[in-house]
Amino acid sequence: MKTNITLIGFMGTGKTAVGRSLASLLKKDFVDTDAEIEKVVGLKVEEIFFRYGEVRFRSEESLIIKKVAARQNCVISTGGGAVLNKANWEALRASSYIVCLVASPAVIQSRVARRVRPLLRKDRSLDRIQELLKEREPFYQGADLYIDTSEVSHQEVAQQIYDWWNKQEKMQESSVETSSKNIDDKIDMDNYYEKGTKRTLEDCSKDGI
């Protein structure tokens, strides 16, 4: 049974803020992969990009995701490009429900202006954002749930995911109960056939067959 929820999506869609609120609602640990990378390397994400380039950052990101994905009962917030690596996607998918947060290019543009974003450091235009969105769109396919965060607060988004999660848990519990009942039914039928065969042999013996 999957116990993690992983948030994916483009930068500025609210993954970190939503993740914290959701973790609080679900009483799960919150893990931000970018923050974990910063702890390990000892540098901010933008500094890693500036000093060592994107390849080094992606390498550190993959190592962190592999470790985080092995944990249980977590809400995991990933960087916008985390799922560009197939191995990252597979590791997260194995232990998590995947929720993709989306937002309009205009909203993203206004949000990313609040902090340095390495891939938009030189160009934060709508054209550049739309270009990156188009490049990454195929990698965001396959999520279990999509939520547009353009016009809602991160608390409202967290509540939507919380409600959806509860439905998933009920479905899983129902599925487990059904599977358990099927196994019990099979055992009963096996006993029936075993007893039926035994009676038949005894009857045959009495009849001298």
Order of alpha helices (4+ residues) and beta strands (2+ residues): beta-alpha-beta-alpha-alpha-alpha-beta-alpha-beta-alpha-alpha-beta-alpha
